[in-house]
Amino acid sequence: MSEYKRPTSEEEFEKNFTQKKPLMNQTEAHFESSKCLFCYDAPCIQACPTGIDIPLFIKQINSGNLTGSAKTIYESNWLGNACGTICPTGELCEGACVFNHQDLPPIQIGRLQNFATFDAIKKEKKIFTLAPQKGRRVAVIGAGGAGIACACELRTLGYEVDIFEAKSKPSGLTLHGIAAYKITNQEVEDEINYLEKQIGLNFICNHSIENKEQIEKLEADYDAIFLGVGIGATAQLGMPGEDKANVVGAVEFIEELRMKHHQLSVPNRVVVIGGGNTAMDAASQSARLGAESVVLAYRRSKEDMGAYGFEYKLAINAGVDSLFNAQPLEIVGNGTATGVQFIKTQVVNGRLENIAGSEFTVNADLVIKATGQAKQGHFLGLIDNLELDRKNRIVVNEDTFQCTNPKYFAGGDAVNGGAEVVNAAYDGKMAALGIESWLNGR
């Protein structure tokens, strides 16, 4: 059972959603940075998807060169502050730290990264240099991590860039789809505003691309186009009862929470279906909103879950109950969901099978589906000669991120099917370099 009381004010909401990685103070940062061994061929660099020179930026913090540290970070990762906060560092850079082999706590790389970049943002430090303008224009569709990274890199290379975004604010899942206890709206917006002012980003929000005519106009007006459109809304399960009033997708639930905070209320009994990181976020946040009972249900075993172990622990520590080997059959209720009917499962000869006669029902006033997102098939179908794989992911050259239609480049979730923000930041940067090479005939 959740131990959280329902938040009725912004102050109470912030208390329930206290960040798991609070900002370091100067003393903490100096002490922590002094621990680094500055390894040759550092494994933390190899583990970072964007390849940040981690020992260098830590050494710069320790020597008092915070501006240089922030510059080192942003040269590799245009979302350095956000990633320092939300990255699964225990699985990436900190997980690779050599201290782990000595049964010592790893260097708190994420918090040090956040410390240096926050300082640059707060003081509006000018650390970026723009090349002379080349007179070429690039359109970026989607203002998520990949789109922003691509636009930032292109701007420094001397290109004019317009970023088209269907939502009212830029930043994609970082603002709309990440759990509120991982990063605040203000932190996300501060970094975007910083990049916007420093680099001259031009966001065109509330502008969805919905038809062939709009695509043709973009193709006529721009020299290249980057697709950073993500993977869309929560997918349908094809299960009876999905259309009931109090059945929602996890992505949509998290987005509404990020926008409304304490003004979003949840009922007493919540069932979350799924076993990925998004399911953990939805379940943990339901508990933090004061739901009396939150049940996380997954059709396979705990060991088979796609979620990181630390994400599962966060949910359990928030008061979430877990239910494994439970396959949902139907969302029951007359117009309004009153529960979910499950059937027990088992693995036989490597295959998941339902156990006949083992049906049972878990009562629920709200059902949250965290079972994957639908791909942007309709939108991508508007673009000629754009190849998709069997999972409706955009096919790109793995070195240049160029699509089969050579005017287009792509990155982020639309290409990888759904990964971390740091992966999107890497894709966007590398695609920008691919665009630069292609536009210059290389």
C-alpha positions as CSV (number, residue, x, y, z in Angstrom):
1,M,0.0,0.0,0.0
2,S,1.2,3.5,-0.8
3,E,2.4,5.6,2.1
4,Y,2.0,8.8,0.1
5,K,-0.9,11.2,0.9
6,R,-2.7,12.8,-2.0
7,P,-1.0,16.1,-2.9
8,T,-3.4,19.0,-2.8
9,S,-0.9,21.7,-3.5
10,E,2.3,22.2,-5.6
11,E,4.3,22.1,-2.4
12,E,2.9,18.7,-1.4
13,F,3.4,17.5,-5.0
14,E,7.0,18.4,-4.9
15,K,7.4,16.7,-1.6
16,N,5.9,13.4,-3.0
17,F,8.0,13.7,-6.2
18,T,11.3,14.7,-4.6
19,Q,14.1,14.1,-7.2
20,K,16.1,10.9,-6.9
21,K,19.3,12.8,-8.0
22,P,19.4,16.2,-6.2
23,L,21.8,18.8,-7.3
24,M,25.3,18.7,-5.6
25,N,26.6,21.7,-3.8
26,Q,30.2,23.0,-4.5
27,T,31.7,21.1,-1.6
28,E,30.1,17.8,-2.6
29,A,31.2,18.2,-6.2
30,H,34.8,19.0,-5.3
31,F,34.9,16.0,-2.9
32,E,33.3,13.6,-5.4
33,S,35.4,14.8,-8.3
34,S,38.6,14.2,-6.3
35,K,37.9,10.5,-6.2
36,C,38.3,10.0,-9.9
37,L,41.3,8.0,-11.0
38,F,41.3,9.5,-14.5
39,C,41.7,6.0,-16.0
40,Y,43.5,5.5,-19.2
41,D,41.1,4.2,-21.9
42,A,38.3,4.9,-19.3
43,P,35.5,2.4,-19.3
44,C,33.0,5.1,-18.4
45,I,33.6,6.8,-21.7
46,Q,33.0,3.5,-23.6
47,A,29.7,3.0,-21.7
48,C,28.4,6.5,-22.5
49,P,26.3,6.4,-25.7
50,T,27.5,10.0,-26.6
51,G,31.1,9.3,-25.7
52,I,31.6,12.2,-23.3
53,D,35.2,12.5,-22.1
54,I,34.1,11.9,-18.5
55,P,37.5,11.9,-16.8
56,L,38.3,15.2,-18.4
57,F,35.1,17.0,-17.3
58,I,35.5,15.6,-13.8
59,K,39.1,16.8,-13.6
60,Q,37.9,20.3,-14.8
61,I,35.3,20.4,-12.0
62,N,38.0,19.5,-9.5
63,S,40.3,22.2,-10.8
64,G,37.5,24.8,-10.6
65,N,37.1,25.1,-14.4
66,L,33.3,24.7,-14.5
67,T,33.0,26.5,-17.8
68,G,35.4,24.1,-19.4
69,S,33.7,21.1,-17.8
70,A,30.3,22.2,-19.3
71,K,31.9,22.7,-22.7
72,T,33.4,19.2,-22.6
73,I,30.0,17.7,-21.8
74,Y,28.0,19.7,-24.4
75,E,30.5,19.1,-27.2
76,S,29.4,15.4,-27.0
77,N,25.9,15.7,-25.7
78,W,23.6,18.6,-26.5
79,L,21.2,17.5,-23.7
80,G,24.0,17.3,-21.1
81,N,22.0,18.6,-18.2
82,A,18.9,16.5,-18.8
83,C,21.0,13.4,-19.4
84,G,23.0,14.0,-16.2
85,T,19.7,13.9,-14.3
86,I,17.6,11.2,-16.1
87,C,20.2,8.8,-17.6
88,P,20.3,5.3,-16.1
89,T,23.9,6.0,-15.0
90,G,24.0,2.8,-13.0
91,E,23.6,0.8,-16.2
92,L,25.9,3.0,-18.2
93,C,28.8,5.2,-17.1
94,E,28.6,4.6,-13.4
95,G,28.0,0.9,-14.0
96,A,31.3,0.8,-15.8
97,C,33.3,2.7,-13.2
98,V,36.4,0.7,-12.1
99,F,35.5,1.2,-8.4
100,N,32.7,-1.4,-8.9
101,H,35.4,-4.0,-9.1
102,Q,36.8,-3.1,-5.7
103,D,33.4,-3.2,-4.0
104,L,33.5,0.6,-3.7
105,P,30.7,3.0,-4.7
106,P,31.2,4.3,-8.3
107,I,31.9,8.0,-8.9
108,Q,28.6,9.9,-9.1
109,I,29.2,10.8,-12.7
110,G,25.6,11.8,-13.5
111,R,25.4,14.3,-10.5
112,L,28.8,15.8,-11.4
113,Q,27.6,16.2,-15.0
114,N,24.5,17.9,-13.8
115,F,26.5,20.1,-11.5
116,A,28.7,21.5,-14.3
117,T,25.9,22.0,-16.8
118,F,23.5,23.5,-14.3
119,D,26.1,26.1,-13.5
120,A,26.5,27.1,-17.2
121,I,22.7,27.3,-17.6
122,K,22.1,29.3,-14.4
123,K,24.9,31.8,-15.3
124,E,24.0,31.8,-19.1
125,K,27.6,31.1,-20.0
126,K,28.6,31.5,-23.6
127,I,30.4,28.3,-24.5
128,F,29.2,27.6,-28.1
129,T,30.8,29.0,-31.2
130,L,28.8,29.2,-34.5
131,A,30.5,28.7,-37.9
132,P,29.8,31.3,-40.6
133,Q,26.4,30.8,-42.2
134,K,26.5,28.6,-45.3
135,G,23.2,29.7,-46.8
136,R,21.7,26.2,-46.6
137,R,18.4,25.3,-44.8
138,V,17.5,22.2,-42.9
139,A,14.1,21.3,-41.5
140,V,13.9,19.2,-38.3
141,I,10.6,17.4,-37.7
142,G,10.1,16.7,-34.0
143,A,11.6,18.7,-31.1
144,G,12.6,15.7,-29.0
145,G,16.1,14.8,-27.9
146,A,17.2,13.7,-31.4
147,G,15.7,16.7,-33.1
148,I,17.2,19.2,-30.7
149,A,20.6,17.6,-30.8
150,C,20.6,17.6,-34.6
151,A,19.5,21.2,-34.7
152,C,22.1,22.3,-32.2
153,E,24.9,20.6,-34.1
154,L,23.8,22.0,-37.5
155,R,23.6,25.5,-36.1
156,T,27.2,25.3,-34.9
157,L,28.1,24.1,-38.4
158,G,26.6,27.2,-40.0
159,Y,23.2,26.0,-41.2
160,E,19.8,27.7,-40.8
161,V,17.4,25.3,-39.0
162,D,13.7,25.3,-38.4
163,I,12.3,22.8,-35.9
164,F,8.7,21.8,-36.4
165,E,6.9,20.4,-33.3
166,A,3.3,19.2,-33.0
167,K,3.0,19.9,-29.3
168,S,2.9,23.3,-27.6
169,K,6.4,23.0,-26.1
170,P,9.6,21.5,-27.4
171,S,11.8,18.7,-25.8
172,G,9.7,15.6,-26.5
173,L,9.7,12.8,-23.9
174,T,12.1,14.7,-21.6
175,L,9.2,17.1,-20.8
176,H,6.2,15.0,-21.6
177,G,7.2,11.4,-20.9
178,I,9.8,11.2,-18.1
179,A,8.7,10.6,-14.5
180,A,8.3,13.8,-12.5
181,Y,10.6,12.6,-9.7
182,K,13.5,12.2,-12.2
183,I,13.5,15.8,-13.6
184,T,11.3,18.9,-13.1
185,N,9.6,20.8,-15.9
186,Q,11.7,23.8,-14.9
187,E,15.0,22.0,-15.4
188,V,13.9,20.8,-18.8
189,E,12.7,24.2,-20.0
190,D,15.8,26.0,-18.6
191,E,18.1,23.9,-20.7
192,I,16.0,24.3,-23.8
193,N,15.8,28.0,-23.3
194,Y,19.6,28.2,-22.7
195,L,20.3,26.3,-26.0
196,E,17.7,28.4,-27.8
197,K,19.4,31.7,-26.7
198,Q,23.0,30.5,-27.1
199,I,22.6,28.8,-30.5
200,G,19.6,30.5,-32.1
201,L,17.2,27.6,-32.3
202,N,13.9,28.3,-34.1
203,F,11.1,26.3,-32.7
204,I,7.8,26.2,-34.7
205,C,5.4,24.6,-32.2
206,N,1.8,23.6,-32.5
207,H,2.7,22.7,-36.1
208,S,1.9,19.1,-37.0
209,I,2.8,17.6,-40.4
210,E,-0.3,15.7,-41.5
211,N,-0.5,15.6,-45.3
212,K,1.4,15.1,-48.5
213,E,1.2,18.8,-49.5
214,Q,3.0,19.8,-46.3
215,I,5.7,17.2,-47.0
216,E,6.2,18.5,-50.6
217,K,6.5,22.1,-49.3
218,L,9.2,21.1,-46.8
219,E,11.1,19.2,-49.6
220,A,10.9,22.3,-51.8
221,D,11.9,24.8,-49.1
222,Y,14.8,22.9,-47.4
223,D,18.0,21.3,-48.5
224,A,17.7,18.4,-46.1
225,I,15.1,17.1,-43.6
226,F,15.7,15.3,-40.3
227,L,13.0,13.0,-38.9
228,G,13.0,12.9,-35.1
229,V,9.3,12.0,-34.7
230,G,9.5,9.4,-31.9
231,I,7.1,6.5,-31.8
232,G,3.7,7.9,-31.0
233,A,0.8,7.0,-28.7
234,T,0.4,3.9,-26.6
235,A,-0.4,0.9,-28.8
236,Q,-3.7,-0.9,-28.6
237,L,-3.6,-4.4,-27.1
238,G,-6.6,-5.7,-29.1
239,M,-8.2,-6.7,-25.7
240,P,-11.9,-6.5,-24.8
241,G,-12.7,-3.5,-22.7
242,E,-9.8,-1.2,-23.9
243,D,-12.4,1.5,-24.9
244,K,-13.7,2.0,-21.4
245,A,-13.6,5.5,-20.0
246,N,-11.0,5.0,-17.3
247,V,-8.5,3.0,-19.4
248,V,-5.5,5.1,-20.4
249,G,-2.1,4.7,-22.0
250,A,1.0,5.1,-19.8
251,V,2.6,7.7,-22.1
252,E,-0.5,9.8,-22.1
253,F,-0.9,9.4,-18.3
254,I,2.6,10.6,-17.6
255,E,2.3,13.5,-20.0
256,E,-0.9,14.7,-18.3
257,L,0.8,14.4,-14.9
258,R,3.8,16.4,-16.1
259,M,1.4,19.2,-17.2
260,K,-1.1,19.2,-14.3
261,H,0.9,18.0,-11.3
262,H,-1.3,18.0,-8.1
263,Q,-4.3,18.9,-10.2
264,L,-4.4,15.4,-11.6
265,S,-6.1,13.0,-9.3
266,V,-6.0,9.2,-9.4
267,P,-8.7,6.9,-7.9
268,N,-7.9,4.5,-5.0
269,R,-7.3,1.3,-7.1
270,V,-4.9,1.4,-10.0
271,V,-3.7,-1.5,-12.2
272,V,-0.7,-0.9,-14.5
273,I,-0.2,-3.5,-17.3
274,G,3.4,-3.9,-18.5
275,G,7.0,-4.7,-17.5
276,G,9.1,-1.9,-19.0
277,N,10.5,1.3,-17.5
278,T,7.4,3.2,-18.6
279,A,5.3,0.8,-16.6
280,M,7.5,1.4,-13.5
281,D,7.1,5.2,-14.0
282,A,3.4,5.0,-14.3
283,A,3.0,2.7,-11.3
284,S,5.4,4.7,-9.0
285,Q,3.7,8.0,-9.9
286,S,0.3,6.6,-9.2
287,A,1.5,5.7,-5.8
288,R,3.0,9.1,-5.3
289,L,-0.3,10.7,-6.2
290,G,-1.9,8.9,-3.3
291,A,-3.6,5.8,-4.8
292,E,-4.3,3.3,-2.0
293,S,-3.5,0.3,-4.1
294,V,-1.3,0.1,-7.2
295,V,-0.8,-3.3,-8.8
296,L,1.9,-3.7,-11.5
297,A,1.0,-6.7,-13.6
298,Y,3.3,-8.4,-16.1
299,R,2.6,-11.5,-18.2
300,R,6.1,-13.0,-17.6
301,S,8.4,-13.5,-14.7
302,K,10.2,-10.7,-12.8
303,E,13.5,-11.8,-14.4
304,D,12.0,-11.3,-17.8
305,M,10.9,-7.7,-17.3
306,G,12.4,-5.2,-19.6
307,A,12.7,-2.6,-16.9
308,Y,16.0,-1.8,-15.1
309,G,16.2,-3.3,-11.7
310,F,16.6,0.1,-10.0
311,E,13.4,1.3,-11.7
312,Y,11.5,-1.7,-10.3
313,K,12.9,-1.0,-6.8
314,L,11.8,2.7,-7.0
315,A,8.2,1.5,-7.8
316,I,8.2,-1.1,-5.0
317,N,9.6,1.4,-2.5
318,A,6.8,3.8,-3.5
319,G,4.3,1.2,-2.3
320,V,3.5,-0.6,-5.6
321,D,2.5,-4.3,-5.5
322,S,3.7,-6.6,-8.3
323,L,1.9,-9.5,-10.0
324,F,3.9,-11.7,-12.3
325,N,3.0,-14.5,-14.8
326,A,-0.4,-12.8,-15.3
327,Q,-1.7,-12.4,-18.8
328,P,-4.5,-9.8,-19.1
329,L,-7.6,-11.2,-20.9
330,E,-10.2,-8.5,-20.5
331,I,-10.9,-5.2,-18.9
332,V,-14.2,-5.8,-17.2
333,G,-17.0,-3.3,-16.3
334,N,-20.1,-1.8,-17.7
335,G,-18.9,1.3,-19.6
336,T,-16.4,2.0,-16.8
337,A,-13.6,-0.3,-15.9
338,T,-14.0,-2.1,-12.5
339,G,-11.1,-4.5,-12.9
340,V,-8.9,-6.6,-15.1
341,Q,-9.4,-10.3,-15.7
342,F,-6.1,-12.2,-15.9
343,I,-5.0,-15.8,-16.5
344,K,-1.9,-17.3,-14.9
345,T,1.0,-18.2,-17.3
346,Q,3.9,-20.5,-17.3
347,V,6.8,-21.2,-19.6
348,V,6.7,-24.7,-21.3
349,N,9.5,-25.7,-23.6
350,G,10.6,-22.0,-23.9
351,R,7.1,-20.8,-24.8
352,L,4.7,-18.8,-22.6
353,E,1.4,-20.6,-22.1
354,N,-1.8,-19.8,-20.3
355,I,-2.8,-22.1,-17.5
356,A,-6.3,-23.3,-18.2
357,G,-8.9,-22.6,-15.5
358,S,-6.6,-20.1,-13.6
359,E,-8.5,-16.9,-14.4
360,F,-8.8,-14.3,-11.7
361,T,-9.8,-10.6,-11.5
362,V,-8.0,-7.7,-9.9
363,N,-10.3,-4.8,-9.0
364,A,-9.4,-1.4,-10.5
365,D,-10.8,2.1,-10.8
366,L,-8.1,3.1,-13.3
367,V,-6.2,0.8,-15.8
368,I,-3.0,2.1,-17.2
369,K,-1.6,0.3,-20.3
370,A,2.2,0.4,-20.5
371,T,2.5,-2.1,-23.3
372,G,4.6,-0.2,-25.9
373,Q,3.9,2.6,-28.4
374,A,2.5,2.6,-31.9
375,K,4.9,3.6,-34.6
376,Q,4.3,6.7,-36.8
377,G,3.3,4.6,-39.8
378,H,0.7,7.1,-41.2
379,F,3.1,10.0,-41.1
380,L,6.1,8.1,-42.5
381,G,3.9,6.8,-45.3
382,L,3.6,10.3,-46.7
383,I,7.3,10.3,-47.6
384,D,8.2,8.8,-50.9
385,N,10.9,6.1,-51.0
386,L,11.3,5.9,-47.3
387,E,12.0,2.3,-46.2
388,L,10.7,1.0,-43.0
389,D,11.6,-2.4,-41.4
390,R,9.1,-5.0,-40.4
391,K,8.6,-3.2,-37.0
392,N,7.8,0.1,-38.8
393,R,11.2,1.6,-37.8
394,I,12.9,3.9,-40.2
395,V,15.8,2.2,-42.0
396,V,19.0,4.4,-42.0
397,N,22.7,4.1,-42.9
398,E,24.2,3.3,-39.5
399,D,27.1,5.7,-40.0
400,T,25.4,8.7,-41.5
401,F,21.8,8.2,-40.4
402,Q,20.7,8.9,-44.0
403,C,17.4,7.3,-45.1
404,T,16.7,5.5,-48.3
405,N,15.2,8.8,-49.6
406,P,18.5,10.6,-49.6
407,K,17.1,14.0,-48.7
408,Y,16.0,12.6,-45.3
409,F,17.9,11.7,-42.2
410,A,16.5,10.2,-39.0
411,G,17.3,9.3,-35.5
412,G,15.9,8.6,-32.0
413,D,13.0,6.3,-31.2
414,A,11.7,6.3,-34.8
415,V,14.9,4.5,-35.7
416,N,15.8,2.5,-32.6
417,G,12.3,1.6,-31.6
418,G,12.5,3.2,-28.2
419,A,15.7,3.8,-26.1
420,E,17.1,6.4,-23.7
421,V,17.2,10.2,-24.3
422,V,21.0,9.9,-24.4
423,N,20.7,7.6,-27.4
424,A,18.5,10.1,-29.2
425,A,21.0,12.8,-28.4
426,Y,23.8,10.7,-30.1
427,D,21.6,9.9,-33.1
428,G,20.8,13.6,-33.6
429,K,24.4,14.7,-33.5
430,M,25.6,12.0,-35.8
431,A,22.8,12.7,-38.3
432,A,23.8,16.4,-38.3
433,L,27.3,15.3,-39.3
434,G,25.8,13.1,-41.9
435,I,23.8,16.0,-43.3
436,E,26.8,18.2,-43.4
437,S,28.8,15.5,-45.3
438,W,26.0,14.9,-47.8
439,L,25.3,18.6,-48.5
440,N,29.0,19.1,-49.2
441,G,29.2,16.2,-51.6
442,R,31.3,13.9,-49.3
